Amino acid sequence: MGNYEILNKGAFPIVSYHLEHGEKIKAEAGAMIAMSSTIEVTGGTEGGLFKGLTRMLAGENFFFQYLTASKGAGNVIFGHSIPGDIVDVELDGITALKVAKGGFLASTNEIQFDTKTQNLAQGLFGGAGFFVLSVKGRGHLFLSSYGSIHKMELSQGEELVVDNGHLVAWSETMDYKIEKAAKGLIASLTSGEGLVCRFRGPGTIYIQTRNPGGLVDFLRGLGLGSK
């Protein structure tokens, strides 16, 4: 498995990944910034047309980008398009992660992807939609965010309430329910918080410190957002 380093940590990080001859990693389409001449870049759907379509429903790209050291060892530099963190997660081949839309950046080739259907309440109000990406296998996964990524470990029975716009990923064994942030309609409206996700441990949650929806609202207020 290749060696890598996350550089320029903060708002504009990049990953420098070394591939030995024959090794391959996969990333979201357009993630590659620079690469050695020994690296070949190709595209594919990872599992065929149906899985590509369901990944789109989960908020990810239809195609993956494959970076292969087909002509010898070399380096790849990749990143993502918005200001925010990149963190590496080592998956153990046992526990899968659910990843919210926009959270996947890249992974080693051994990592497998699927989509999971959420229930009606989670799909309508949870912020991630009816489909979320399920990631499993043994290897490295790179998550990206808007803002920094903060990792939280919940013990057995411990609960954590997360604003749904700040979710990046969580252990697939964990479940959550949607509820109002404050008691009563008026309190919810005046607090500035709407619906939140209540998780119960044990498990791991990755949250982002900024809300992409808040950025969209800010740009719209300046007349710069989509109409």
Stockholm file with secondary structure:
# STOCKHOLM 1.0

chainA/1-227         MGNYEILNKGAFPIVSYHLEHGEKIKAEAGAMIAMSSTIEVTGGTEGGLFKGLTRMLAGENFFFQYLTASKGAGNVIFGHSIPGDIVDVELDGITALKVAKGGFLASTNEIQFDTKTQNLAQGLFGGAGFFVLSVKGRGHLFLSSYGSIHKMELSQGEELVVDNGHLVAWSETMDYKIEKAAKGLIASLTSGEGLVCRFRGPGTIYIQTRNPGGLVDFLRGLGLGSK
#=GR chainA/1-227 SS CCCEEEESCSSSCEEEEEECTTCEEEEETTCEEEECTTCEEEEECSSHHHHHHHHHHTTSCSSEEEEECTTSCEEEEECCSSSBCEEEEEEESSSCEEECTTCEEEEETTCEEEEEECCHHHHHHSSSCSEEEEEESEEEEEEECSBCEEEEEECTTCEEEEEGGGEEEEETTCCEEEEESSSSHHHHHHHTCCEEEEEESSEEEEEESSCHHHHHHHHHHTTCSCC
#=GC SS_cons         CCCEEEESCSSSCEEEEEECTTCEEEEETTCEEEECTTCEEEEECSSHHHHHHHHHHTTSCSSEEEEECTTSCEEEEECCSSSBCEEEEEEESSSCEEECTTCEEEEETTCEEEEEECCHHHHHHSSSCSEEEEEESEEEEEEECSBCEEEEEECTTCEEEEEGGGEEEEETTCCEEEEESSSSHHHHHHHTCCEEEEEESSEEEEEESSCHHHHHHHHHHTTCSCC
//
